[in-house]
Amino acid sequence: MYKYNDPPPTLQPTAVEGGPTTQTTATRSGSDTMGGTMGPVLHWLHDVAAVTLLKARRTLFQAAILFCVLVLLLWVSIFLYGSFYYSYMPTVSFSTPVHFYYTSDCFASDSALCSFPVANISFMKNDRDQVMAYGQPYRISLELEMPESPVNEHLGMFMVKMSCYTKGGKTVSSVGRSTMLHYRSSLLQTLSTLMFSPLLLTGMTEQKQLIEVELFSDYKTNAYEPTVGAVIEIHSKRVQIYSSQLRIHAYFTGIRYVLYNFPLISAVIGVATNFAFLSVVVLFSYLQFIWGGLWPPDQVRVRVMMGDNTRIQQRREEASDFQGNDTKAEPKKTSDASGANVLENHKEGSHDSKGAEESDGLEMLDGCLLPNQGETMLRQRPSPWMKL
């Protein structure tokens, strides 16, 4: 029952088992439990991702540094091999045209030339570098391009002379060789002319022969008197020559033979050797900078026993205290004290006679803080690489 002015009573909902209110509470509790469980998992995943990203960046940075170092070492290795090859390998072959000069102001009717054809050849490249290296054997030959003219056919044998000279004009070597045109019969000349007549008419070929005269087969220049040039002379006043070339070719032995005949294999081996050597140097430098050497420094434990030194110090303190109280003591006690002092001095003397090295060690450690008895000190013994 309630009065008219009183508010009507509020009906409270009754929780029915399995109703909406129970389901809502269960859902909230389940979500809270799931949220409490997922929170640490998410934090752990975030930490794992951050650490993984940091390690990946560090690994990428280290890989980039390592790649740059390897590329730099490779370029340095190639440069060192190229410098060695350029400085160690001499000129393989040298060819220069030979221009003969002669006089023709004579009145001899039986000779077309008034003097032998002579040419002066320089063995200097760019008027500065020598063509031939010291101690290297060279083959020197002269190529003569001669027409198959009746004059040359009837000329027969003639001499070719070569004289090598130094910078001061001193002749250091001289040689003479004989040569002539290759023989061809009249029938062979006729058949050759008929067969090659189209080429001969168009000017694509000529009736000429290339004569090669080997002057030196194993010529070596002297380091004290280097050869800078040569004079070539043909001992014939009727010879006819189109052109001529002087060729110098080197014969290599040992390492130079391998470098010249197997350039690719030599380059690979040389660059790989330089790269390995530079890598070892860089590795040792890195270990020296990081560890102080190839092996880390050893930790040596030194046990310092201060028993005897401590007793000596205590005896000195007792002796000083006894001397301070000596004025207040009785005569008997003084005599006893003096006797004790004598005995103590005797003991100290015997101890000093037994341990002179220990007293010296005490004087050396005077003014320093000494560790307690049985205390262990850590000292680092430098490794052999730290002494470099």
Secondary structure, 3 states (H helix, E strand, C coil): CCCCCCCCCCCCCCCCCCCHHHHHHHHHHHHHHHHHHHHHHHHHHHHHHHHHHHHHHHHHHHHHHHHHHHHHHHHHHHHHHHHHHHHHCCCCEEEEECCCECCCCCCCCCCCCCCCCEEEEECEECCCEECCCECCCEEEEEEEEEECCHHHHCCCCEEEEEEEECCCCCEEEEEEEEECCCCCCHHHHHHHHHHCHHHHHHCCCCCEEEEEEEEEEEECECCCCCCCEEEEEEECCCCCCCEEEEEEEECCCCHHHHHHHCHHHHHHHHHHHHHHHHHHHHHHHHHHHHCCCCCCCEEEEEECCCHHHHHHHHHHHHHHHHHHCCCCCCHHHHHHHHHHHHHHHHHHHHHHHHCHHHHHHHHHCCCCCCCCCCCEEEEEECCHHHHC
